[in-house]
Every structure is written in structure tokens, then in C-alpha cells.
């Protein structure tokens, strides 16, 4: 691992109606935590986002002695769960991972290996030429790849995958970039706005698998429309920067440094 080995790592795991999958999460996550803790200080925060099943009880049963569990009284969405986790997190490196293990937790080690001093965000990328997908429905791949291709056109850093939640951030990125959109769109927003502020984002080729337990929370039509609306706004900002300058925050000091890298 790199020279940030002594930094505290905070891992945030949003959970919503994931009762069936919590035992599998434990099985996949705990060996990875053991390896990370050989050379890192690590804390894990599970945010139970207003689940209506017994996700909380399953978290307590299987992971209670290993993680901090925070409850939302009502479902507030993925972005809100990450914000809540960030509020409690103490680390200077913040990782966000999926509770359904569609990205295997083992990739946490690889994410952190890429967090060099000149890197601000590392994101999982199954659509990278060296990435792969396994048993993911065709319609979902079409949606996710199609949106990523559109973001690739309008954003300054050319990634293959913009829609993954499986990421590592320097804390300042999440503190400087407010997540204003709910749900999955907020995940794209934070990486898009980080790019526009000059932070450096790199990709880790990974495997994306279809979920084994529970059901996807994706609302397809709503997701498509919200992304297209955001892409339109990004396009306007990129084509007419002076017209949109009043809505863009001044660059933080760290981001200005990033631009000069």
C-alpha cells in the first residue's frame, strides 16, 4: 500500500431492505477487513436507511461487533445515507461500498492501493476495457453504459464508468462537493462536480455481478429522466461557462492544487 498507510479509513455501507444479504455481506467483508487492518486503521459504518424488513436486526446479529450501525427512521435515499455516514466517519479516506456485494469487498484493497498523493477519488469501473460484468441483466447494462457514455462526452475527465458507488474519496472531496441530488444521481453528481473543481479521479477495473439476494431499488424511468436532466445542465455549464458561473462555487485550495498537477 502507499504512503497513506497510517491514515484512518472509514467505510460507509448504505443498507435498505437488505435483510437476506447481510449474512453474505459478513462472509465477504470480514476477511477483507482483517487484511486491511494489518496495515490500516479502519472503521466501518453501516447506515440502515429506514428499512421496512429486519435489516437492522440482521446487521446487529452478524456485524454488530464489527461495525457502527446508524438508523434512519425513514428511507431517505442513497445520497442521504452516505451523508449520514460521513457525519459519523472520522477517517481522512472515505470508502463507499454496496451492501449487496455486486462489487466484491476485496476491491477495497485495490481502491486504496490507487489512492496516491496526487489522486483524490478512485472509482470502480466494470466498463473499463480491463473490467468485466457477470450475469448482469442486459437492460441494466444498456442503461448504465449509455449514461456513462453521455457523461464521458460532457465531463472533462474521460472515465468508462460514472455510475458506480464503490469508491474511495479523500475526505475533503465529500466535504467540499455538496450532494444535492437524491438517490443514485447523487453518486454521479459528486464525481462530476469533483472533476469540474479540478480533483483527479482514477478508475479501478473491476467485476460487477448481479445481486444474489433481495431486489434492486432502481426506478428505471425516474432514473433515466433525472440523469438526462442533469446531463443537460452539465452541457450548458460546459458550453456557456460565463452564463453559469454564478452557480459554480469558487475552487477550494486543494482543488486548485489538483488542477496544477
C-alpha positions in Angstrom: 0.0 0.0 0.0 1.1 3.6 -0.5 2.4 6.2 1.9 -1.1 6.9 3.4 -1.0 3.6 5.3 -1.4 5.4 8.7 -4.5 7.3 7.8 -7.8 6.2 9.3 -10.0 4.6 6.6 -13.8 5.0 7.0 -16.0 2.6 5.1 -19.7 3.6 4.7 -22.2 0.9 3.7 -25.8 2.1 3.0 -28.4 -0.6 3.6 -32.0 -0.6 2.6 -34.1 -3.7 2.8 -31.1 -5.9 2.5 -32.0 -8.5 5.2 -31.4 -11.5 3.1 -28.0 -10.4 2.0 -26.4 -9.4 5.4 -25.0 -12.9 6.1 -23.3 -12.9 2.7 -22.0 -9.3 3.4 -20.5 -10.5 6.6 -18.9 -13.5 4.9 -17.3 -11.4 2.1 -16.4 -8.3 4.2 -14.8 -9.6 7.3 -11.8 -11.3 5.7 -11.1 -8.1 3.7 -11.3 -6.1 6.9 -8.8 -8.4 8.5 -6.3 -7.9 5.7 -6.9 -4.1 5.7 -6.3 -3.9 9.4 -2.9 -5.5 9.2 -1.7 -2.2 7.7 -4.5 0.3 8.2 -6.7 1.8 10.8 -10.3 1.0 9.6 -13.8 1.8 10.8 -17.0 0.6 9.2 -20.3 2.4 9.4 -23.5 0.7 8.2 -26.4 3.1 7.6 -29.8 1.3 7.8 -31.8 3.7 5.6 -35.3 3.2 7.0 -35.6 -0.5 6.0 -39.0 -2.0 6.4 -37.7 -5.5 6.8 -35.4 -6.8 9.6 -32.2 -5.4 8.1 -31.3 -3.7 11.4 -31.7 -6.9 13.3 -29.5 -8.8 10.8 -26.9 -6.1 10.9 -26.8 -6.3 14.7 -26.7 -10.1 14.6 -24.0 -10.6 12.0 -21.9 -7.4 12.1 -22.8 -5.6 15.3 -19.5 -6.3 17.0 -17.5 -5.3 13.9 -19.2 -2.1 12.7 -21.1 1.0 13.8 -24.8 0.9 12.9 -26.8 4.1 12.3 -30.5 4.1 11.8 -32.6 6.4 9.6 -36.2 6.4 10.9 -37.5 6.7 7.4 -36.0 5.8 4.0 -34.1 8.9 2.8 -32.2 7.5 -0.2 -28.7 6.5 -1.1 -27.2 10.0 -1.1 -28.7 10.8 2.3 -27.3 7.6 3.8 -23.8 8.5 2.6 -24.1 11.9 4.1 -25.2 10.4 7.4 -22.2 8.0 7.3 -19.9 10.9 6.5 -21.1 12.8 9.6 -20.1 10.0 11.8 -16.9 9.0 9.9 -13.6 10.0 11.4 -11.3 8.9 8.5 -9.4 11.1 6.0 -10.1 8.5 3.4 -13.8 7.6 2.9 -14.9 4.5 1.1 -18.5 3.8 0.0 -19.4 0.3 -0.9 -22.5 -1.7 -1.9 -24.2 -3.8 0.7 -25.3 -6.4 -1.9 -21.7 -7.3 -2.8 -22.3 -6.7 -6.5 -18.8 -5.3 -6.2 -16.8 -7.7 -4.1 -15.4 -6.0 -1.0 -12.0 -7.4 -1.9 -11.7 -4.5 -4.3 -11.4 -2.2 -1.3 -7.7 -3.1 -1.1 -7.2 -2.3 -4.7 -9.0 1.1 -4.4 -6.7 2.1 -1.5 -3.6 1.0 -3.4 -4.5 3.5 -6.1 -5.0 6.4 -3.7 -1.7 8.0 -4.4 -0.9 11.6 -3.1 -2.0 13.1 -6.5 -5.3 11.1 -6.6 -8.5 12.4 -5.0 -11.1 9.8 -6.0 -10.8 6.1 -7.1 -13.9 4.6 -8.6 -14.7 1.0 -9.5 -15.1 0.6 -13.3 -16.6 -2.6 -14.7 -16.9 -0.9 -18.1 -13.2 -0.3 -18.3 -11.5 -2.4 -21.1 -9.9 -4.5 -18.3 -13.1 -4.6 -16.3 -16.0 -7.1 -16.7 -19.6 -7.9 -15.8 -21.1 -11.2 -14.7 -24.8 -12.1 -15.0 -26.0 -8.5 -15.1 -29.3 -8.1 -17.0 -28.8 -6.6 -20.5 -31.3 -3.8 -19.9 -29.3 -2.6 -16.9 -26.1 -2.7 -18.7 -27.6 -0.8 -21.6 -28.9 1.9 -19.2 -25.7 2.2 -17.1 -23.3 2.1 -20.1 -25.4 4.5 -22.1 -25.5 7.1 -19.3 -21.7 6.7 -18.7 -21.1 7.3 -22.4 -23.1 10.5 -22.2 -21.2 11.7 -19.1 -18.0 10.8 -20.9 -18.9 13.3 -23.6 -19.7 16.3 -21.3 -17.2 15.9 -18.5 -13.5 16.9 -18.6 -12.0 13.6 -17.4 -12.9 10.6 -19.6 -14.0 7.7 -17.5 -15.6 4.5 -18.6 -17.9 4.2 -15.6 -19.6 7.1 -13.8 -22.4 5.2 -12.1 -20.6 3.1 -9.5 -21.0 3.7 -5.8 -17.9 1.6 -5.0 -15.3 4.3 -4.4 -12.6 5.8 -2.2 -12.5 9.6 -1.7 -10.3 12.0 0.1 -12.5 13.4 2.8 -12.2 16.9 1.6 -13.8 16.0 -1.7 -17.1 14.9 0.0 -16.9 18.0 2.3 -16.3 20.5 -0.5 -18.7 19.0 -3.0 -22.3 19.0 -1.7 -24.5 16.2 -2.8 -27.8 17.9 -3.8 -29.5 15.2 -5.8 -31.2 12.2 -4.1 -30.5 8.5 -4.7 -28.2 7.2 -7.4 -27.9 10.5 -9.2 -26.1 12.0 -6.2 -23.3 9.5 -6.8 -22.7 10.8 -10.3 -23.1 14.4 -9.1 -20.3 14.2 -6.6 -17.8 12.7 -9.1 -18.9 15.1 -11.9 -18.7 18.2 -9.6 -15.3 17.0 -8.3 -14.0 16.8 -11.8 -15.3 20.3 -12.6 -13.5 21.6 -9.4 -10.2 20.1 -10.6 -10.0 17.0 -8.4 -8.3 14.0 -10.0 -10.4 10.8 -10.5 -8.9 7.5 -11.5 -10.6 4.2 -12.3 -10.1 0.7 -11.0 -11.1 -2.1 -13.4 -13.4 -4.4 -11.5 -16.1 -7.1 -11.9 -19.7 -6.2 -11.5 -22.0 -9.1 -10.7 -25.8 -9.3 -10.5 -27.2 -9.3 -7.0 -28.0 -12.7 -5.4 -30.2 -11.6 -2.6 -33.0 -9.0 -2.4 -34.3 -6.8 -5.2 -32.9 -3.8 -6.9 -34.2 -0.4 -5.7 -33.7 1.2 -9.1 -36.7 3.0 -10.6 -35.8 3.0 -14.2 -37.9 5.7 -15.8 -37.3 8.1 -13.0 -33.6 7.4 -13.0 -33.3 8.0 -16.8 -35.1 11.3 -16.7 -33.2 12.6 -13.8 -29.8 11.8 -15.4 -30.8 13.3 -18.7 -31.8 16.5 -17.0 -28.5 16.7 -15.1 -26.5 15.9 -18.3 -28.4 18.8 -19.9 -27.4 21.1 -17.1 -23.8 20.0 -17.3 -23.7 20.5 -21.0 -25.0 24.1 -20.6 -22.3 24.8 -18.0 -19.6 23.4 -20.2 -20.7 25.3 -23.3 -21.6 28.5 -21.6 -19.3 28.8 -18.6 -19.8 32.6 -18.1 -23.6 32.2 -18.2 -23.4 29.6 -15.5 -20.5 31.0 -13.4 -22.8 32.4 -10.8 -24.0 28.9 -9.9 -20.4 27.4 -9.6 -18.6 27.6 -6.3 -15.1 29.0 -6.2 -12.4 26.3 -6.3 -11.2 25.2 -2.9 -7.5 25.5 -2.3 -6.9 21.7 -2.6 -8.8 21.6 -5.9 -6.7 24.5 -7.3 -3.6 22.4 -6.4 -5.1 19.5 -8.2 -5.5 21.5 -11.4 -1.8 22.2 -11.5 -0.9 18.6 -11.2 
